[in-house]
Amino acid sequence: MKKLALALAVTSMVSGAAVAGGHSKDVKLGIALGFTGPAESLAADMAAGAEMAISEVSNSGMLLGGAKVSVSRADSTCVDAAAAAAAAERLISSEKVDAIVGALCSGATISIMQNVAMPQGVVLFSPSATSPALSTLEDNGYFFRASPSDARQGQVIAEMLVEKGYKSIAMTYTNNDYGKGLADSIESNFTAAGGKVTINSPHEDGKGDYGAEVGALAQAGGDILVVAGYLDQGGKGIIQSSLDAGAFDHFFLPDAMIGESLTTAIGADLNGSIGTVPGTDSPGSASYIEMFTAANGAAPGPYSDYSYDAAAMTLLAMQAAGTKDSKVFKDKVFDIANAPGEKIYPGELAKGLEILAAGGDIDYVGATAVELIGGGESAGSYREILVKDQQNTTVRYR
């Protein structure tokens, strides 16, 4: 049973965030995302989502008997492992954070976990790191992710390609843990279903010219080009070069290629392309979109909802454990995220805190219909995307 040994007293209401160096009972979360790099356009809404959950908890005055919650941001980049580790080291050693929400990209997340978070005993909760390698990474119980593994995304992508009649695909992937893991998953699932992968080749981010890569892809041929890259650098460059050369005019866009910046950059030539991104049509999703839009004046981008959930689950686990100590509260994350218990949705974090303080059980459903499975994994589901009128539209959920 998910019970607290002692009920926590609820003290004075809190508004706003605490300053660094506040009362010892106060909590500080780090947000380590790729604010610069090949997926930088996603980071702002993701950080805003996490900070919405943090403010909701802090303003309730119900966390750990009235603890305030403050935030410190750090740029984990996306593909620079050393910079990611340095950013996390600063958060822990200098900013004295109690846990970290991040990172955005899988390589950065692996670097932070192996070099900083696990050795120092600090929980790392990623909203968006999807590499299958994270499923078996040694983490001593300190790593969690809100989004599903690309082992599952590869299955979904293969199913979509087969259903839509594609017999052969050319594929390129960003040359890192995320890209290689996703490309391998797509290839194994698509070939098992009878499809042919004509080429499966890496590309680097940050180049000015992708003519050579596109030339090799065009020579191999295929009914569609699968671009398992990043929307702000390499993936965008591959698509634009393909269009300029007349090599491909129809693309499959996995999760890190879904975002407004790509549809804006490519324009109408991207219409008709298809893709996938984690998402759900649950009641919590609708509530989150409404909350975010009211607070920010626009609907949230990809992974913003997963960031809200990652921050919320981190703080709720602290409440369940009665401490902000990662070494202790890490063992409560699965308890608050799964049944049994009162279901908790976006905007109901105070309710969840109150139930936990009284020794009760919660089942955090959140914005993304959270269900954690073994190894800190999320089961998850996906939105099937169609680019129509230069917008990423949702066709269905899988």
C-alpha positions as CSV (number, residue, x, y, z in Angstrom):
1,M,0.0,0.0,0.0
2,K,1.1,3.5,-0.8
3,K,1.0,4.9,2.8
4,L,2.9,7.5,4.6
5,A,4.1,6.5,8.1
6,L,2.9,9.8,9.5
7,A,0.5,12.3,8.1
8,L,2.2,15.5,7.1
9,A,0.9,18.8,8.6
10,V,-0.2,21.4,6.2
11,T,1.0,24.9,7.1
12,S,0.9,28.3,5.5
13,M,0.0,28.9,1.8
14,V,2.8,29.7,-0.5
15,S,2.8,31.9,-3.6
16,G,5.6,32.2,-6.2
17,A,8.9,30.5,-6.1
18,A,11.5,30.5,-3.4
19,V,14.9,32.1,-3.8
20,A,18.1,30.1,-3.6
21,G,19.3,29.5,-0.2
22,G,15.8,29.5,1.4
23,H,14.6,27.5,4.4
24,S,16.1,24.1,4.6
25,K,12.8,22.4,4.1
26,D,12.3,24.2,0.7
27,V,12.7,22.3,-2.5
28,K,14.6,23.2,-5.6
29,L,14.2,21.5,-9.0
30,G,16.6,21.7,-11.9
31,I,15.3,21.9,-15.5
32,A,17.9,20.7,-17.9
33,L,16.8,20.9,-21.5
34,G,18.3,21.6,-24.9
35,F,17.7,25.3,-25.0
36,T,20.3,25.4,-27.8
37,G,20.9,22.8,-30.4
38,P,19.1,20.7,-33.0
39,A,15.8,20.5,-31.0
40,E,15.9,23.9,-29.4
41,S,12.4,25.0,-30.6
42,L,10.8,22.4,-28.3
43,A,12.5,23.5,-25.1
44,A,10.6,26.7,-24.3
45,D,7.2,25.0,-24.1
46,M,8.7,22.0,-22.3
47,A,10.2,24.2,-19.6
48,A,6.9,26.1,-19.3
49,G,5.1,22.9,-18.8
50,A,7.4,21.7,-16.0
51,E,7.2,25.2,-14.4
52,M,3.4,25.1,-14.4
53,A,3.5,21.9,-12.3
54,I,6.1,23.4,-10.0
55,S,4.1,26.6,-9.5
56,E,0.9,24.6,-8.9
57,V,2.6,22.6,-6.1
58,S,4.4,25.6,-4.6
59,N,1.4,27.8,-4.6
60,S,-0.7,25.1,-2.9
61,G,1.4,25.3,0.3
62,M,0.9,21.5,0.8
63,L,4.2,20.0,-0.1
64,L,6.2,18.6,2.8
65,G,4.3,20.8,5.3
66,G,4.5,24.0,3.4
67,A,7.8,23.9,1.5
68,K,8.3,26.4,-1.3
69,V,9.6,25.1,-4.7
70,S,12.1,27.1,-6.7
71,V,13.6,26.4,-10.2
72,S,17.0,26.6,-11.8
73,R,17.3,26.1,-15.5
74,A,20.4,24.8,-17.4
75,D,21.1,24.2,-21.0
76,S,21.9,20.5,-21.6
77,T,22.2,21.1,-25.3
78,C,21.2,18.0,-27.2
79,V,24.2,16.3,-28.8
80,D,27.1,17.6,-26.6
81,A,27.5,15.0,-23.8
82,A,30.2,16.9,-22.0
83,A,28.1,20.1,-21.9
84,A,25.1,18.2,-20.7
85,A,27.1,16.7,-17.8
86,A,28.6,20.1,-16.9
87,A,25.1,21.7,-16.9
88,A,23.8,19.0,-14.5
89,E,26.9,19.3,-12.3
90,R,26.3,23.0,-11.9
91,L,22.7,22.3,-11.0
92,I,23.6,19.8,-8.3
93,S,26.8,21.3,-6.9
94,S,26.2,25.0,-7.2
95,E,22.5,25.4,-7.4
96,K,21.8,22.6,-4.9
97,V,18.8,21.1,-6.7
98,D,17.0,18.2,-5.1
99,A,16.1,16.5,-8.5
100,I,16.3,17.3,-12.2
101,V,13.7,17.3,-14.9
102,G,15.5,16.5,-18.1
103,A,17.2,16.1,-20.4
104,L,15.4,16.7,-23.7
105,C,17.6,14.4,-25.9
106,S,18.7,10.8,-25.2
107,G,22.4,11.3,-25.5
108,A,22.4,14.2,-23.1
109,T,20.2,12.2,-20.7
110,I,22.6,9.2,-20.7
111,S,25.6,11.5,-20.1
112,I,23.9,13.2,-17.1
113,M,22.7,9.9,-15.6
114,Q,26.0,8.1,-15.9
115,N,28.3,11.0,-15.0
116,V,26.4,13.1,-12.6
117,A,22.9,12.1,-11.4
118,M,23.5,8.4,-10.4
119,P,27.0,9.0,-8.9
120,Q,25.6,11.9,-6.8
121,G,22.3,10.1,-5.9
122,V,19.9,12.6,-7.6
123,V,16.7,11.7,-9.4
124,L,16.7,12.5,-13.1
125,F,13.2,12.5,-14.7
126,S,13.2,13.0,-18.5
127,P,10.1,14.1,-20.4
128,S,11.4,13.1,-23.8
129,A,14.5,10.9,-23.9
130,T,13.3,7.9,-25.8
131,S,16.3,5.8,-26.8
132,P,15.9,2.1,-26.1
133,A,19.4,2.1,-24.6
134,L,17.9,3.9,-21.5
135,S,15.8,0.8,-20.8
136,T,18.8,-1.2,-19.7
137,L,21.1,1.6,-18.6
138,E,22.4,1.1,-15.0
139,D,20.8,3.8,-13.0
140,N,20.4,2.5,-9.4
141,G,16.8,3.5,-9.5
142,Y,17.4,7.2,-10.1
143,F,16.2,7.5,-13.6
144,F,12.6,7.8,-14.9
145,R,11.0,8.9,-18.2
146,A,7.5,10.1,-18.9
147,S,7.6,9.2,-22.6
148,P,7.6,5.7,-24.1
149,S,10.8,4.1,-25.5
150,D,11.6,4.1,-29.2
151,A,11.4,0.3,-29.1
152,R,7.6,1.0,-29.1
153,Q,7.8,3.9,-31.6
154,G,9.6,1.7,-34.1
155,Q,6.7,-0.8,-33.9
156,V,4.1,2.0,-34.4
157,I,6.0,3.5,-37.4
158,A,6.4,0.1,-39.1
159,E,2.6,-0.6,-38.6
160,M,1.8,2.8,-40.2
161,L,4.1,2.3,-43.2
162,V,2.6,-1.2,-43.9
163,E,-1.0,0.0,-43.4
164,K,-0.4,2.9,-45.9
165,G,1.0,0.6,-48.5
166,Y,4.7,1.5,-48.4
167,K,6.8,-1.5,-49.6
168,S,10.3,0.1,-49.3
169,I,11.8,3.0,-47.4
170,A,15.0,4.9,-47.4
171,M,16.1,6.0,-43.9
172,T,18.5,8.5,-42.4
173,Y,19.1,9.1,-38.7
174,T,20.9,11.6,-36.5
175,N,24.2,10.0,-35.6
176,N,23.6,9.6,-31.8
177,D,22.0,7.3,-29.3
178,Y,18.5,8.6,-30.1
179,G,18.8,8.3,-33.9
180,K,20.5,5.0,-34.0
181,G,18.2,3.3,-31.5
182,L,15.1,4.6,-33.3
183,A,16.4,3.7,-36.8
184,D,17.3,0.2,-35.7
185,S,13.8,-0.3,-34.2
186,I,12.1,0.9,-37.3
187,E,14.2,-1.3,-39.6
188,S,13.8,-4.4,-37.5
189,N,10.0,-4.0,-37.3
190,F,9.5,-3.0,-40.9
191,T,11.5,-5.8,-42.3
192,A,9.8,-8.3,-40.0
193,A,6.5,-7.1,-41.6
194,G,7.8,-7.8,-45.1
195,G,9.1,-4.3,-45.9
196,K,12.5,-3.4,-47.5
197,V,14.9,-0.8,-46.1
198,T,17.0,0.3,-49.1
199,I,19.5,2.3,-47.0
200,N,19.8,3.2,-43.3
201,S,22.5,5.8,-43.0
202,P,23.5,8.4,-40.4
203,H,23.8,12.1,-40.7
204,E,25.4,14.8,-38.5
205,D,23.7,17.8,-37.2
206,G,24.8,21.4,-37.8
207,K,26.1,21.0,-41.4
208,G,25.4,23.5,-44.0
209,D,25.2,21.1,-46.9
210,Y,23.5,17.7,-47.0
211,G,23.9,17.1,-50.7
212,A,26.1,14.0,-50.3
213,E,23.8,12.3,-47.8
214,V,20.8,13.0,-50.0
215,G,22.6,11.7,-53.1
216,A,23.2,8.4,-51.4
217,L,19.6,8.2,-50.2
218,A,18.3,9.0,-53.7
219,Q,20.5,6.4,-55.3
220,A,19.2,3.7,-52.9
221,G,15.6,4.8,-53.6
222,G,12.4,4.0,-51.7
223,D,8.7,4.8,-51.6
224,I,9.2,7.3,-48.8
225,L,12.2,8.8,-46.9
226,V,12.1,8.3,-43.1
227,V,14.0,11.1,-41.4
228,A,14.9,10.1,-37.8
229,G,16.5,13.4,-37.0
230,Y,16.0,16.7,-35.3
231,L,13.6,19.4,-36.6
232,D,15.9,22.4,-36.2
233,Q,19.2,21.2,-37.8
234,G,20.0,17.9,-39.5
235,G,16.6,16.6,-40.1
236,K,15.4,19.9,-41.6
237,G,18.5,20.1,-43.8
238,I,18.0,16.6,-45.1
239,I,14.4,17.4,-46.1
240,Q,15.2,20.7,-47.7
241,S,18.1,19.2,-49.7
242,S,15.8,16.3,-50.8
243,L,13.2,18.7,-52.0
244,D,15.8,21.0,-53.8
245,A,17.3,18.0,-55.6
246,G,13.9,16.4,-56.4
247,A,15.1,13.2,-54.6
248,F,12.1,12.7,-52.4
249,D,8.9,14.7,-51.9
250,H,7.2,12.6,-49.2
251,F,8.6,12.1,-45.7
252,F,8.0,10.1,-42.5
253,L,8.7,12.3,-39.5
254,P,9.3,10.6,-36.1
255,D,8.8,12.4,-32.8
256,A,11.9,14.7,-32.9
257,M,10.8,16.0,-36.3
258,I,7.4,17.1,-35.1
259,G,7.1,20.8,-34.3
260,E,5.9,24.1,-35.7
261,S,9.4,25.3,-36.6
262,L,9.8,22.6,-39.2
263,T,6.4,23.1,-40.9
264,T,7.2,26.9,-40.9
265,A,10.7,26.4,-42.4
266,I,9.7,23.9,-45.1
267,G,6.3,25.3,-45.9
268,A,3.7,23.7,-48.3
269,D,6.2,21.2,-49.6
270,L,5.9,19.3,-46.4
271,N,2.1,18.8,-46.8
272,G,1.2,15.1,-47.1
273,S,4.1,13.9,-45.0
274,I,3.2,11.7,-42.0
275,G,4.7,11.1,-38.6
276,T,4.4,10.0,-35.0
277,V,4.8,11.8,-31.6
278,P,3.9,10.6,-28.1
279,G,0.4,11.7,-27.1
280,T,-2.9,10.7,-25.8
281,D,-6.6,11.7,-26.2
282,S,-7.2,11.2,-22.5
283,P,-9.3,13.7,-20.4
284,G,-6.0,14.9,-18.8
285,S,-4.6,15.9,-22.1
286,A,-7.6,18.1,-22.9
287,S,-7.3,19.7,-19.4
288,Y,-3.6,20.3,-19.9
289,I,-4.0,22.0,-23.3
290,E,-6.7,24.2,-21.8
291,M,-4.5,25.1,-18.8
292,F,-1.4,25.8,-20.9
293,T,-3.2,27.8,-23.5
294,A,-4.8,30.0,-20.8
295,A,-1.5,30.6,-19.2
296,N,0.7,31.1,-22.3
297,G,-1.7,32.4,-25.0
298,A,-1.0,29.5,-27.4
299,A,-1.4,25.7,-27.4
300,P,1.6,23.7,-26.1
301,G,4.2,22.1,-28.3
302,P,5.3,18.5,-28.3
303,Y,6.5,17.1,-25.0
304,S,5.3,20.1,-22.9
305,D,2.6,17.8,-21.3
306,Y,5.3,15.2,-20.6
307,S,7.4,17.8,-18.9
308,Y,4.4,18.8,-16.7
309,D,4.0,15.2,-15.7
310,A,7.7,14.6,-15.0
311,A,7.8,17.6,-12.6
312,A,4.5,16.7,-11.0
313,M,5.5,13.1,-10.4
314,T,8.8,14.1,-8.9
315,L,7.1,16.4,-6.4
316,L,4.3,14.0,-5.6
317,A,6.9,11.2,-4.9
318,M,8.6,13.6,-2.4
319,Q,5.3,14.1,-0.7
320,A,4.7,10.3,-0.6
321,A,8.1,9.7,0.9
322,G,7.9,12.7,3.3
323,T,11.3,14.0,2.1
324,K,13.0,15.7,-0.7
325,D,16.0,13.3,-0.5
326,S,16.3,11.5,-3.8
327,K,17.8,8.4,-2.2
328,V,14.4,8.0,-0.4
329,F,11.7,9.4,-2.7
330,K,12.9,7.5,-5.8
331,D,11.3,4.5,-4.3
332,K,7.9,6.2,-4.3
333,V,7.7,7.2,-7.9
334,F,6.0,4.0,-9.1
335,D,3.6,4.1,-6.2
336,I,2.2,7.6,-7.0
337,A,2.1,6.9,-10.7
338,N,0.1,3.7,-10.8
339,A,-3.0,2.2,-9.3
340,P,-4.5,1.8,-6.7
341,G,-5.5,5.3,-5.6
342,E,-7.4,8.4,-6.4
343,K,-6.8,9.5,-10.0
344,I,-5.0,12.8,-10.3
345,Y,-5.2,15.0,-13.4
346,P,-3.6,18.4,-14.4
347,G,-4.7,21.1,-12.1
348,E,-5.3,18.7,-9.2
349,L,-1.8,18.5,-7.8
350,A,-3.0,20.1,-4.5
351,K,-5.6,17.4,-4.2
352,G,-2.9,14.7,-4.7
353,L,-0.6,16.4,-2.1
354,E,-3.5,16.5,0.4
355,I,-4.4,12.8,0.0
356,L,-0.7,11.8,0.4
357,A,-0.3,14.0,3.4
358,A,-3.2,12.2,5.0
359,G,-1.7,8.8,4.3
360,G,-3.8,8.0,1.3
361,D,-3.1,6.6,-2.2
362,I,-3.1,8.3,-5.5
363,D,-2.9,7.1,-9.1
364,Y,-1.3,10.0,-11.1
365,V,-2.9,10.0,-14.5
366,G,-1.7,13.5,-15.4
367,A,-1.7,15.0,-18.9
368,T,-0.4,11.9,-20.7
369,A,-2.3,9.0,-19.1
370,V,0.8,8.0,-17.2
371,E,1.4,4.3,-16.6
372,L,4.9,3.5,-15.4
373,I,6.3,0.0,-16.1
374,G,9.6,-1.7,-15.2
375,G,12.9,0.1,-15.3
376,G,11.5,3.6,-14.9
377,E,9.6,3.3,-18.2
378,S,6.4,4.7,-19.4
379,A,4.0,2.6,-21.4
380,G,2.7,5.5,-23.5
381,S,0.8,6.0,-26.7
382,Y,1.3,7.9,-29.9
383,R,-0.4,10.5,-32.1
384,E,-0.5,9.7,-35.8
385,I,0.4,12.9,-37.6
386,L,-0.5,14.2,-41.0
387,V,1.0,17.5,-42.3
388,K,-1.9,19.3,-43.8
389,D,-2.1,23.0,-44.7
390,Q,1.4,23.4,-43.1
391,Q,0.1,22.2,-39.8
392,N,0.8,19.0,-37.8
393,T,-2.7,17.5,-37.5
394,T,-3.7,14.5,-35.5
395,V,-5.3,11.7,-37.5
396,R,-5.7,9.2,-34.6
397,Y,-4.0,7.8,-31.5
398,R,-2.1,4.5,-31.3
